[in-house]
């Protein structure tokens, strides 16, 4: 007899620029970083420029857009 395995829904994430994340959620950068499952990312280009972004759970974006 097989044991039933507990399954968890897979979470979907979106990577957004800091400005887009702030606009969609209505929160500032510090508040966004404090949310669970959020990661702050930095891309560094060969010429030394850098660009910041957030990896946000999709359900956070869909709930923010519904408001």
LINRAGI-V865496 format. One record per residue. N is the residue number from 1. SS is DSSP state (hx for helix, st for strand, lp for the rest). D_FIRST is the distance of its C-alpha to the first C-alpha in whole Angstrom. Layout:
n: {N:N}
ss: {SS:SS}
d_first: {D_FIRST:D_FIRST}
This chain:
n: {1:2:3:4:5:6:7:8:9:10:11:12:13:14:15:16:17:18:19:20:21:22:23:24:25:26:27:28:29:30:31:32:33:34:35:36:37:38:39:40:41:42:43:44:45:46:47:48:49:50:51:52:53:54:55:56:57:58:59:60:61:62:63:64:65:66:67}
ss: {lp:lp:lp:lp:lp:lp:lp:lp:lp:lp:lp:lp:st:st:st:st:st:hx:hx:hx:hx:hx:hx:hx:hx:lp:lp:lp:hx:hx:hx:hx:hx:hx:lp:lp:lp:lp:st:st:st:st:st:st:lp:lp:lp:lp:lp:st:st:st:st:st:st:st:st:hx:hx:hx:hx:hx:hx:hx:hx:hx:lp}
d_first: {0:4:7:9:12:16:18:22:25:27:30:33:36:40:43:46:49:50:53:50:48:51:52:49:47:51:50:52:51:50:48:46:45:44:42:38:36:40:41:45:45:49:49:52:54:56:60:59:58:55:53:51:48:45:41:40:37:37:36:39:42:41:41:45:46:45:47}
